């Protein structure tokens, strides 16, 4: 099996989560800053995902799907650890999501899946230049599966270096 999909519960901070706008008075602003600093960052990989002895080498915000504006996409975080390449799915966007939003139709779904790809299953890893500014990390698994993690204008070089060091 080349990829392992795992469902996990999404944590909620409903009552304890501060609003995005800090209140006006100084004492409330200080309280907001303290709570925001203690709150876990959104999209960060939960420590419970890591296996015994597994450490994160690097994390990047990426998406799966074509880089065209109207294509279907799955956004998320790519984590390279000392044992796996992991993809933590965030949101699935439908095709033509922008036009659906303008018509007040919900074109997305929050996902709670992630994939763990052992380095032993990766046959090839390389950077693919999609256009002048868009780059992707291409992984070809030994099973024949192909994955392209779109980095947009960011460079996938550090992710590639982390992967090729383990191949």
GIVENWO-V813227 format. One record per helix or strand. SS is the DSSP state (H for helix, E for strand). FROM is the first residue (numbers start at 1). LEN is the number of residues. If there is no record, write none. Layout:
# GIVENWO-V813227
{{SS FROM LEN} {SS FROM LEN}}
This chain:
# GIVENWO-V813227
{{E 4 4} {H 26 13} {H 47 3} {E 56 9} {E 73 9} {E 84 10} {H 97 6} {E 108 3} {E 113 6} {H 119 3} {E 122 8} {E 135 7} {E 146 7} {H 157 8}}
